[in-house]
Amino acid sequence: MIDELDSVVLTEDIPDFKLAKGDIGTVVLVHNNGEGYEVEFVTLGGDTIAVTTLFPVQIRMIGDMEIANARGIDTVAA
């Protein structure tokens, strides 16, 4: 179960917000017991890029054996 303040990973690109599959965000609100999630995405410098509502299929928990990767926000795949 994904809870508020959990870090999650995008499972697909969200081009409208310059977000790419694999980006890490923080759940700031859980809608209707997990029917949707409000997720905030920030730069490594702390600037918010987007706060958006996502369906459960669009995010997943971070795995124990994963490593973060940095990218510029203008490099979203088409």
Backbone as CSV, one residue per row, in Angstrom:
resi,resn,N_x,N_y,N_z,CA_x,CA_y,CA_z,C_x,C_y,C_z
1,MET,0.848,-1.195,0.000,0.000,0.000,0.000,0.886,1.248,0.000
2,ILE,0.537,2.174,-0.820,1.252,3.440,-0.898,0.563,4.434,0.033
3,ASP,1.366,5.095,0.858,0.852,6.043,1.845,1.381,7.445,1.586
4,GLU,0.774,8.432,2.246,1.266,9.802,2.169,2.713,9.858,2.633
5,LEU,3.502,10.664,1.946,4.929,10.889,2.178,5.820,9.763,1.679
6,ASP,5.244,8.723,1.059,6.057,7.687,0.417,6.683,8.252,-0.859
7,SER,7.911,7.847,-1.136,8.530,8.143,-2.418,8.100,7.076,-3.408
8,VAL,7.741,7.517,-4.620,7.254,6.599,-5.649,7.952,6.886,-6.967
9,VAL,7.856,5.942,-7.892,8.475,6.037,-9.212,7.377,6.060,-10.281
10,LEU,7.512,6.955,-11.243,6.579,6.975,-12.376,6.786,5.743,-13.251
11,THR,5.699,5.171,-13.727,5.782,4.016,-14.619,5.561,4.403,-16.080
12,GLU,5.295,5.681,-16.343,5.095,6.168,-17.710,5.452,7.645,-17.785
13,ASP,5.732,8.130,-18.991,5.998,9.553,-19.199,4.722,10.359,-19.005
14,ILE,4.880,11.572,-18.475,3.791,12.551,-18.378,4.331,13.834,-19.033
15,PRO,4.326,13.891,-20.381,4.952,15.000,-21.101,4.402,16.380,-20.760
16,ASP,3.118,16.485,-20.410,2.534,17.790,-20.083,3.244,18.450,-18.905
17,PHE,3.868,17.654,-18.054,4.573,18.176,-16.876,6.085,17.966,-16.967
18,LYS,6.579,17.559,-18.142,8.003,17.268,-18.355,8.498,16.163,-17.415
19,LEU,7.633,15.198,-17.125,7.988,14.069,-16.273,8.224,12.841,-17.136
20,ALA,9.189,12.019,-16.740,9.546,10.834,-17.513,9.454,9.586,-16.648
21,LYS,9.168,8.477,-17.305,9.167,7.183,-16.631,10.465,7.054,-15.829
22,GLY,10.336,6.654,-14.573,11.496,6.515,-13.705,11.715,7.695,-12.771
23,ASP,11.051,8.834,-13.035,11.181,9.973,-12.133,10.602,9.621,-10.762
24,ILE,11.205,10.202,-9.728,10.803,9.924,-8.350,10.027,11.115,-7.811
25,GLY,8.885,10.830,-7.187,8.060,11.866,-6.566,7.654,11.453,-5.172
26,THR,6.996,12.367,-4.475,6.519,12.118,-3.116,5.004,12.222,-3.088
27,VAL,4.352,11.229,-2.526,2.895,11.234,-2.389,2.526,12.250,-1.313
28,VAL,1.705,13.234,-1.692,1.276,14.244,-0.728,-0.174,14.062,-0.307
29,LEU,-0.918,13.231,-1.042,-2.312,12.961,-0.682,-2.749,11.647,-1.326
30,VAL,-3.450,10.828,-0.567,-4.018,9.585,-1.082,-5.517,9.799,-1.245
31,HIS,-6.039,9.551,-2.444,-7.464,9.720,-2.727,-8.203,8.398,-2.583
32,ASN,-9.308,8.405,-1.861,-10.228,7.259,-1.765,-9.523,5.926,-1.545
33,ASN,-8.721,5.847,-0.501,-8.042,4.599,-0.131,-7.194,4.009,-1.254
34,GLY,-6.533,4.865,-2.025,-5.619,4.389,-3.047,-6.166,4.353,-4.451
35,GLU,-7.333,4.960,-4.698,-7.851,5.030,-6.078,-7.066,6.033,-6.918
36,GLY,-6.382,6.947,-6.250,-5.550,7.935,-6.919,-4.599,8.545,-5.912
37,TYR,-3.570,9.224,-6.437,-2.539,9.809,-5.582,-2.149,11.176,-6.099
38,GLU,-2.050,12.143,-5.213,-1.488,13.441,-5.537,0.014,13.318,-5.271
39,VAL,0.832,13.535,-6.312,2.271,13.317,-6.199,3.008,14.599,-6.587
40,GLU,3.990,14.969,-5.763,4.822,16.139,-6.034,6.174,15.685,-6.559
41,PHE,6.619,16.353,-7.623,7.924,16.091,-8.224,8.757,17.353,-8.103
42,VAL,9.972,17.214,-7.583,10.846,18.371,-7.381,12.203,18.125,-8.024
43,THR,12.895,19.227,-8.362,14.264,19.120,-8.857,15.177,18.783,-7.675
44,LEU,16.399,18.401,-7.972,17.359,18.123,-6.913,17.702,19.391,-6.133
45,GLY,17.428,20.551,-6.715,17.630,21.823,-6.031,16.455,22.237,-5.157
46,GLY,15.372,21.447,-5.186,14.228,21.710,-4.321,13.080,22.472,-4.946
47,ASP,13.165,22.791,-6.246,12.069,23.495,-6.917,11.003,22.504,-7.382
48,THR,9.753,22.803,-7.090,8.659,21.943,-7.528,8.469,22.062,-9.035
49,ILE,8.437,20.916,-9.715,8.162,20.869,-11.153,6.673,20.674,-11.383
50,ALA,6.078,19.759,-10.601,4.668,19.438,-10.798,4.093,18.816,-9.535
51,VAL,2.813,19.085,-9.344,1.996,18.352,-8.382,0.808,17.881,-9.194
52,THR,0.653,16.581,-9.327,-0.378,16.055,-10.213,-1.040,14.822,-9.615
53,THR,-2.273,14.581,-10.017,-3.005,13.403,-9.568,-2.734,12.255,-10.532
54,LEU,-2.372,11.104,-9.983,-2.029,9.939,-10.791,-2.818,8.724,-10.340
55,PHE,-3.065,7.812,-11.281,-3.702,6.542,-10.976,-2.664,5.560,-10.450
56,PRO,-3.089,4.535,-9.722,-2.144,3.550,-9.180,-1.251,2.902,-10.238
57,VAL,-1.741,2.716,-11.455,-0.918,2.097,-12.508,0.183,3.019,-13.013
58,GLN,0.117,4.302,-12.661,1.106,5.263,-13.133,2.295,5.415,-12.185
59,ILE,2.216,4.797,-11.004,3.310,4.889,-10.034,3.552,3.522,-9.396
60,ARG,4.734,3.388,-8.789,5.055,2.182,-8.039,6.005,2.557,-6.916
61,MET,6.126,1.681,-5.944,7.064,1.894,-4.847,8.493,1.749,-5.369
62,ILE,9.435,2.373,-4.696,10.850,2.238,-5.035,11.347,0.896,-4.512
63,GLY,12.077,0.167,-5.344,12.637,-1.117,-4.944,13.900,-0.948,-4.108
64,ASP,14.165,-1.905,-3.242,15.333,-1.860,-2.352,16.658,-1.863,-3.108
65,MET,16.702,-2.449,-4.282,17.952,-2.566,-5.038,17.986,-1.637,-6.249
66,GLU,17.352,-0.460,-6.143,17.362,0.527,-7.216,18.248,1.701,-6.821
67,ILE,18.736,2.421,-7.831,19.565,3.594,-7.615,18.960,4.762,-8.384
68,ALA,19.017,5.960,-7.806,18.475,7.145,-8.465,19.389,7.585,-9.603
69,ASN,18.807,8.271,-10.584,19.538,8.766,-11.746,19.097,10.201,-12.001
70,ALA,20.031,11.096,-12.294,19.686,12.504,-12.547,19.555,12.766,-14.038
71,ARG,18.633,13.677,-14.406,18.455,14.105,-15.794,17.940,15.536,-15.781
72,GLY,18.152,16.235,-16.877,17.581,17.573,-17.021,16.097,17.472,-17.301
73,ILE,15.307,18.439,-16.865,13.857,18.349,-17.058,13.426,18.611,-18.490
74,ASP,14.346,19.017,-19.342,13.997,19.250,-20.745,14.308,18.036,-21.616
75,THR,14.546,16.866,-21.000,14.951,15.679,-21.762,13.914,14.576,-21.721
76,VAL,12.634,14.910,-21.637,11.574,13.908,-21.594,11.437,13.260,-22.965
77,ALA,11.333,11.935,-22.981,11.155,11.191,-24.234,9.807,11.547,-24.859
78,ALA,9.767,11.549,-26.167,8.520,11.874,-26.886,7.628,10.658,-26.960
